[in-house]
């Protein structure tokens, strides 16, 4: 299944409490259950003012539906074409 990176501009999000992060995660998971098995949240990176999420989905539209239903921004959605890491150099 294609993988996507979603950039969410959320000023101050890095200062969110653990309870806030838990609530946001629960909201996301509830919407994912509603949308069905074709979309999966892999993980997210939280920085000071943005969250970068990695999702698997058949297309960008399903990612946008998730963001809209969950009330999260999806400022940029990019399909991952390949993954590289230090092992790629060998």
PyMOL commands that set and color helices and strands:
alter all, ss='L'
color gray80, all
select helices_A, chain A and resi 13-15+18-35+60-70+86-89
alter helices_A, ss='H'
color red, helices_A
select strands_A, chain A and resi 3-9+39-46+50-57+76-79
alter strands_A, ss='S'
color yellow, strands_A
deselect
rebuild
show_as cartoon
